[in-house]
Amino acid sequence: MITTEYLLSIARWAHDLAPAERERAAKGIVERSFGQGEYICHQGDRFDSWSGVVSGLVKVSTVSDTGKAVTFTGVPAGGWFGEGTLLKDEQRKYDLVAIRATRLALMNRATFLWLFDNSVAFNRFLVHQLNERLGQFIAVLGYDRMLDAQARLARGLAWMFNPVLYPSVGSYLDISQEELGLLSGLSRQMTNKCLRALEDEGLLKIEHSGVRIIDLRRLARYGE
């Protein structure tokens, strides 16, 4: 278990809970560390924890029977995920991989369901999160069918700064070009080329160990 004070520092949603709800949530959470490239779980596994990224970066992806890899999203620090699987009580339909050394806060299913059954504030958060996530995946489907590589990278990067899904990101994301390529399905060379073009247009700034967003609105609508 963790303390309620620590919970408040890693989970924006916890601030809206009643004190008793917050205490119950903290008691149901443990932390676990994963090394770079380590699988957190495989598609088809039972992984009965609602997960929050304390530090690091998690890739949510799958591989088809023919070997084609598809990345759904990346979850940076501050993001929580996996509520759909717990609500449906099913196996994971995707792989979870730590793209870099990552620390997760893992809430057990019993605690998650207790909050779901008893906390209005928690349910309000889940509705907003699920609605935003649905919008993200609908958008990604459209990107893949209609946009070129540069626009896909721009919009995919913009989603990493979504204030609902990832409230702790700010304007800077500590991520390498190789990691961005993994999340966007692009080679490192193509990722570098696209990032340089977006930087030349004044939408972002490539820094030593990450990317700083200059114009999130234009980045999110790039390619229109």
Stockholm file with secondary structure:
# STOCKHOLM 1.0

chainA/1-224         MITTEYLLSIARWAHDLAPAERERAAKGIVERSFGQGEYICHQGDRFDSWSGVVSGLVKVSTVSDTGKAVTFTGVPAGGWFGEGTLLKDEQRKYDLVAIRATRLALMNRATFLWLFDNSVAFNRFLVHQLNERLGQFIAVLGYDRMLDAQARLARGLAWMFNPVLYPSVGSYLDISQEELGLLSGLSRQMTNKCLRALEDEGLLKIEHSGVRIIDLRRLARYGE
#=GR chainA/1-224 SS CCCHHHHHHHCGGGGGSCHHHHHHHHHTEEEEEECTTCEEECTTCCCCEEEEEEESEEEEEEECTTSCEEEEEEEETTCEECHHHHHHTCCCSSEEEESSSEEEEEEEHHHHHHHHHHCHHHHHHHHHHHHHHHHHHHHHHHHHHHCCHHHHHHHHHHHTTCTTTCTTCTTEECCCHHHHHHHHTCCHHHHHHHHHHHHHTTSEEEETTEEEESCHHHHHTTTC
#=GC SS_cons         CCCHHHHHHHCGGGGGSCHHHHHHHHHTEEEEEECTTCEEECTTCCCCEEEEEEESEEEEEEECTTSCEEEEEEEETTCEECHHHHHHTCCCSSEEEESSSEEEEEEEHHHHHHHHHHCHHHHHHHHHHHHHHHHHHHHHHHHHHHCCHHHHHHHHHHHTTCTTTCTTCTTEECCCHHHHHHHHTCCHHHHHHHHHHHHHTTSEEEETTEEEESCHHHHHTTTC
//
